[in-house]
């Protein structure tokens, strides 16, 4: 077995750093856009016109039942033929946002549906406005219910950013391929990249656990 040598890889420290930054940028931007899509979609699914609800359902089924690699290829290679041209980073953001948004709609909808209708009606009977009912009665327990699912989906999104390497977006996995082609130290390169992804996931899991305990610390049972 060849002797392991990580020294040649560290000459590309700047590229690795840029790859991590781009990966995090893709993750946060796609997550933010996906949450907006999720909130709008969940609200429209519950109270929107029937054609709109049908369109949202179609969007969810198409996105969730087709490979995200195919989706990013359509955005980057097919849409320019229709006049919509994206850079690699833009194409990755659009693809990852629509992917995350499809799952976010279902997660947020399930959170809203988990609140009994009787609680909403009780709030209205007490003279609260619909906004007060939403902000004080519906949202706090709904957010607590969906928090684990949203954070788990965020972690999957972080790992899924590696798909952007297929359209030459300069995220972490694409940088790994570049370094490998220069150093021919495949084992060392991908071992290091695996360790970086693992460290990022663990850090986010710890952060989400701490945030969850701070924000959702009121008792659930008496």
C-alpha positions as CSV (number, residue, x, y, z in Angstrom):
1,X,0.0,0.0,0.0
2,X,1.4,3.4,-0.9
3,X,2.5,5.6,2.0
4,X,-0.1,8.3,2.9
5,X,1.1,11.8,2.2
6,X,-1.3,14.8,2.9
7,X,1.5,17.4,2.4
8,X,0.8,18.0,-1.3
9,X,-2.8,18.7,-0.6
10,X,-2.2,21.5,1.9
11,X,-0.7,23.6,-1.0
12,X,-4.3,24.0,-2.0
13,X,-5.5,25.2,1.3
14,X,-6.9,28.4,-0.2
15,X,-9.0,26.4,-2.7
16,X,-10.3,24.2,0.1
17,X,-11.3,27.2,2.1
18,X,-13.1,28.7,-0.9
19,X,-14.8,25.4,-1.5
20,X,-16.2,25.3,2.0
21,X,-17.4,28.9,1.8
22,X,-19.2,28.2,-1.5
23,X,-20.7,25.0,-0.1
24,X,-22.1,26.9,2.9
25,X,-23.3,29.8,0.7
26,X,-25.2,27.3,-1.5
27,X,-26.7,25.7,1.6
28,X,-27.8,28.8,3.3
29,X,-29.2,30.6,0.2
30,X,-31.0,27.4,-1.0
31,X,-32.4,26.8,2.5
32,X,-33.6,30.4,2.9
33,X,-35.3,30.3,-0.5
34,X,-36.7,26.9,0.1
35,X,-38.2,28.0,3.4
36,X,-40.0,30.9,1.6
37,X,-41.3,28.4,-1.0
38,X,-42.3,26.1,1.8
39,X,-44.3,28.7,3.8
40,X,-46.0,30.0,0.7
41,X,-46.8,26.6,-0.6
42,X,-48.1,25.3,2.7
43,X,-50.4,28.2,3.2
44,X,-51.7,27.9,-0.4
45,X,-52.2,24.2,0.0
46,X,-54.4,24.8,3.1
47,X,-56.5,27.7,1.7
48,X,-55.6,28.5,-1.9
49,X,-57.8,28.0,-5.0
50,X,-58.1,24.5,-6.3
51,X,-56.0,25.0,-9.5
52,X,-53.2,26.5,-7.3
53,X,-53.4,23.6,-4.9
54,X,-53.2,21.2,-7.9
55,X,-50.2,23.0,-9.3
56,X,-48.4,22.9,-6.0
57,X,-49.1,19.2,-5.6
58,X,-47.7,18.6,-9.1
59,X,-44.6,20.5,-8.2
60,X,-44.0,18.5,-5.1
61,X,-44.5,15.2,-6.8
62,X,-42.3,16.1,-9.8
63,X,-39.4,17.4,-7.6
64,X,-39.5,14.7,-5.0
65,X,-39.7,11.8,-7.5
66,X,-37.0,12.9,-9.9
67,X,-33.2,12.9,-9.4
68,X,-31.9,16.3,-8.3
69,X,-29.0,15.7,-10.7
70,X,-31.5,15.6,-13.6
71,X,-33.1,18.8,-12.3
72,X,-29.8,20.7,-12.2
73,X,-28.9,19.5,-15.7
74,X,-32.3,20.8,-17.0
75,X,-31.7,24.1,-15.4
76,X,-28.1,24.5,-16.5
77,X,-28.2,22.8,-20.0
78,X,-31.8,22.9,-21.2
79,X,-33.2,26.2,-20.0
80,X,-30.5,28.3,-21.9
81,X,-32.1,27.1,-25.1
82,X,-35.4,28.7,-23.9
83,X,-33.6,32.0,-23.1
84,X,-32.9,31.4,-19.4
85,X,-29.1,31.2,-18.9
86,X,-27.6,30.6,-15.4
87,X,-24.1,30.5,-14.1
88,X,-23.0,27.3,-12.4
89,X,-23.6,28.8,-8.9
90,X,-27.0,30.3,-10.0
91,X,-28.1,27.0,-11.5
92,X,-27.1,25.2,-8.3
93,X,-29.0,27.6,-6.1
94,X,-32.2,27.3,-8.3
95,X,-32.0,23.5,-8.3
96,X,-31.3,23.2,-4.6
97,X,-33.9,25.8,-3.7
98,X,-36.7,24.1,-5.6
99,X,-35.6,20.7,-4.2
100,X,-35.6,22.0,-0.6
101,X,-38.8,23.9,-1.1
102,X,-40.7,20.8,-2.2
103,X,-39.8,19.0,1.0
104,X,-40.3,22.2,3.1
105,X,-43.9,22.5,1.9
106,X,-44.8,19.1,3.2
107,X,-42.9,19.6,6.4
108,X,-44.5,23.0,7.2
109,X,-48.0,21.8,6.1
110,X,-47.7,18.8,8.5
111,X,-46.7,21.2,11.3
112,X,-49.7,23.4,10.7
113,X,-52.0,20.4,10.5
114,X,-50.7,19.1,13.8
115,X,-52.4,22.0,15.6
116,X,-56.0,21.0,16.5
117,X,-58.7,23.1,14.9
118,X,-60.3,23.5,18.3
119,X,-57.4,25.6,19.5
120,X,-57.7,28.0,16.6
121,X,-61.5,28.3,17.2
122,X,-60.9,28.8,21.0
123,X,-58.5,31.7,20.2
124,X,-61.0,33.3,17.9
125,X,-63.8,32.9,20.5
126,X,-61.6,34.7,23.0
127,X,-61.5,37.7,20.7
128,X,-58.0,37.2,19.3
129,X,-57.4,38.4,15.8
130,X,-56.3,35.8,13.2
131,X,-52.7,37.1,13.3
132,X,-52.7,36.8,17.1
133,X,-54.0,33.2,16.8
134,X,-51.4,32.4,14.2
135,X,-48.5,34.0,16.1
136,X,-49.5,32.9,19.6
137,X,-51.4,29.7,19.3
138,X,-50.4,28.0,16.0
139,X,-46.8,28.9,15.2
140,X,-45.0,28.2,18.5
141,X,-46.1,24.5,18.8
142,X,-46.0,24.1,15.0
143,X,-42.4,25.3,14.8
144,X,-41.4,23.0,17.6
145,X,-43.1,20.0,15.8
146,X,-41.3,20.7,12.5
147,X,-37.9,21.8,13.9
148,X,-36.3,18.3,13.9
149,X,-37.5,17.6,10.3
150,X,-36.4,21.0,9.0
151,X,-32.9,20.7,10.6
152,X,-32.5,17.2,9.3
153,X,-33.5,18.3,5.8
154,X,-31.0,21.2,6.1
155,X,-28.2,18.6,6.8
156,X,-29.3,16.6,3.7
157,X,-29.2,19.8,1.7
158,X,-25.7,20.5,2.9
159,X,-24.5,17.1,1.7
160,X,-26.5,17.5,-1.5
161,X,-24.6,20.6,-2.5
162,X,-22.0,18.2,-3.9
163,X,-24.3,17.7,-6.9
164,X,-23.4,21.2,-8.0
165,X,-19.9,19.9,-8.9
166,X,-21.5,18.3,-12.0
167,X,-22.1,21.8,-13.5
168,X,-18.6,23.0,-12.4
169,X,-19.8,25.1,-9.4
170,X,-16.7,25.7,-7.3
171,X,-18.1,24.0,-4.1
172,X,-16.1,21.6,-1.9
173,X,-16.5,18.4,-4.0
174,X,-15.6,20.2,-7.2
175,X,-12.4,21.5,-5.5
176,X,-11.6,17.9,-4.5
177,X,-11.7,16.8,-8.1
178,X,-9.4,19.7,-9.0
179,X,-6.9,18.9,-6.3
180,X,-7.0,15.2,-7.2
181,X,-6.2,16.0,-10.8
182,X,-3.1,18.0,-9.7
183,X,-1.8,15.8,-7.0
184,X,-2.9,12.2,-8.0
185,X,-3.4,11.5,-4.3
186,X,-7.0,10.4,-4.6
187,X,-7.2,8.5,-1.2
188,X,-5.8,11.5,0.8
189,X,-7.9,14.0,-1.1
190,X,-11.3,12.3,-0.7
191,X,-10.5,11.2,2.9
192,X,-9.9,14.9,3.8
193,X,-13.1,16.0,1.9
194,X,-15.1,13.3,3.8
195,X,-13.7,14.6,7.1
196,X,-14.6,18.2,6.2
197,X,-18.2,17.2,5.3
198,X,-18.5,15.1,8.5
199,X,-17.2,18.0,10.6
200,X,-19.6,20.4,9.1
201,X,-22.5,18.1,9.7
202,X,-21.6,17.5,13.3
203,X,-21.1,21.2,14.0
204,X,-24.5,22.0,12.5
205,X,-26.2,19.1,14.5
206,X,-24.7,20.5,17.7
207,X,-25.7,24.0,16.9
208,X,-29.3,23.0,16.0
209,X,-29.5,20.9,19.2
210,X,-28.4,23.9,21.3
211,X,-30.8,26.3,19.5
212,X,-33.7,23.8,19.8
213,X,-33.2,23.6,23.6
214,X,-33.0,27.4,24.0
215,X,-36.0,28.2,21.8
216,X,-38.3,25.3,22.5
217,X,-37.7,24.6,26.2
218,X,-41.2,25.1,27.5
219,X,-42.8,21.8,28.8
220,X,-44.9,19.7,26.5
221,X,-46.7,17.8,29.2
222,X,-48.1,18.5,32.6
